[in-house]
Amino acid sequence: MELGGALSIFLALCLSCLFILAAWKRTSKGGKMPPGPTPIPFLGNILQVGLGATYQSFMKLREKYGSVFTVYMGPRPVVVLCGHEAVKEALVDKADDFSGRGKVTLLERNFQGYGVGMSNGERWKILRHFSLTILRDFGMGKRSIEERIQEEAGFLLEELRKTKGNPIKPTFFLSRTVSNVISSVVFGSRFDYEDKQFLKLIQILKEIPMEMNTLWAQLYDMYSGVMQYLPGRHNRAYYLMEDLKDFIAQKIKTNEASLDPQNPRDFIDCFLIKMHQDKNNPQTEFNFKNLLLTTLGLFFAGTGSVSATLHYGLLLLMKHPKVEAKIHEEIDQVIGPHRIPSVNDRVKMPYTNAMIHEIQRVIDLLPMGIPHNVIRDTEFRGYLLPKGTDVFPLLGSVLKDPKYFRYPDTFYPEHFLDAKGHFKNNEAFVPFSTGKRVCLGEAMARMELFLYFTSILQNFSLRPLVPPAEINNTPKISGFGSISPTNELCLLAR
């Protein structure tokens, strides 16, 4: 037998033993995990969790094991939560117990437990409180951030008018404008749409979600203990994220050189001021690494989710022209053809508000949610989850829970309207997650979606290149996240 083959067998046996030992330790601690399919040493439940279709596999397992079950992602046990009741009971009713951030293995090499999104414990609490405070001070829910979005929407409309009704792929337009909104908050300024560095960043921001949805990403999630040492496609997301880190590090360096503590210009300045205030505290969480990775998280999340929702939304409106017609009618009645849309208009536009909520529900951008982790031994529905257990709250199963949505798989804005046509909330509407780890930028994102949709539809009618019934709005990839298919459309001036 060749040395390489013998070494491979030896490694496999060692890993299998580690797997068995880990499972034994969990049992010996008194943990009583929820039921689930029997795992194979090292391979886990790879036979039941279809590669490239993780979410769909989980929903199939739900039929057999119920709304709470255990699967092994390679050697790692994960508890899966399905449906509104299970997710709410964990993330809201037992919010403290489930407040940890679970493993996002593809990003661990980049973040290493730093930054507000990927940290835990006191570090997470301190960074989250600081970030929310600064974002509010910079206009989260106030006039100043609204003006930034309105200004950026104006630049977008100028670009769209230049298309003169010719076919376009909207993704590129939407990514640039949305990225500029978060750029103005964290960097203090916007980019010119043709700036070469900006275009490179947009391309990176486009590629990372694609990489996180590949088969290689799923394999890495299961077997990172081995694959982190191997070359291959699974490393691409890491290097793309490192490119973003290099860009932000340069931005921080520029800000530090021109910092005026009395006049902070952006999020970076505010963090730098806090760093200088705490420079003699060896335990402070206000350090360069947390600044770099918190800013990276805000920039990455603040660009992708809103631009993807806008793109997906345009596809759905083209596929449902009657809905678009109702939106045009409501815009004409409340805003008119010339006044710039305002957030204050939202309460007067229940159908538009319902339409935006329904778009977010149907497109289900993060069907798997982002992993949580129990921070202590936790009793849950008669089971005992040992401290450190990762938990997958399937947000897609909540957003399409038939107990809360009459037509769970259909685009139906009336899900968010009462019998009198007034807007109504739905507790199972959780596109930003729920509980203590709810998205930091929810308020800002909601504002962006309303102002962008109303600005675009105030000025343009959507025209598909194919009959509405033929429009494909099936996600291109559905794993860690949903990515909309690429479709061209025409924007005709109203």
Secondary structure as UniProt FT lines:
FT   HELIX           3..28
FT   TURN            29..30
FT   TURN            41..43
FT   TURN            45..48
FT   TURN            51..52
FT   HELIX           54..65
FT   STRAND          68..73
FT   TURN            74..75
FT   STRAND          76..81
FT   HELIX           83..88
FT   HELIX           89..93
FT   TURN            94..98
FT   STRAND          100..101
FT   HELIX           105..111
FT   TURN            112..113
FT   TURN            116..118
FT   HELIX           121..137
FT   TURN            138..141
FT   HELIX           143..161
FT   TURN            162..165
FT   HELIX           170..186
FT   TURN            193..194
FT   HELIX           196..212
FT   HELIX           215..227
FT   TURN            228..229
FT   HELIX           233..235
FT   HELIX           236..257
FT   TURN            261..262
FT   HELIX           267..277
FT   TURN            278..280
FT   TURN            282..283
FT   HELIX           288..319
FT   HELIX           321..334
FT   TURN            335..338
FT   HELIX           343..348
FT   HELIX           350..363
FT   TURN            367..368
FT   STRAND          372..373
FT   STRAND          378..380
FT   TURN            381..382
FT   STRAND          383..385
FT   TURN            387..388
FT   STRAND          390..393
FT   HELIX           395..399
FT   TURN            402..404
FT   TURN            408..409
FT   HELIX           413..416
FT   TURN            419..420
FT   TURN            427..428
FT   TURN            431..432
FT   HELIX           435..437
FT   TURN            440..441
FT   HELIX           442..459
FT   STRAND          460..464
FT   HELIX           468..470
FT   STRAND          477..478
FT   STRAND          482..483
FT   STRAND          489..493
//
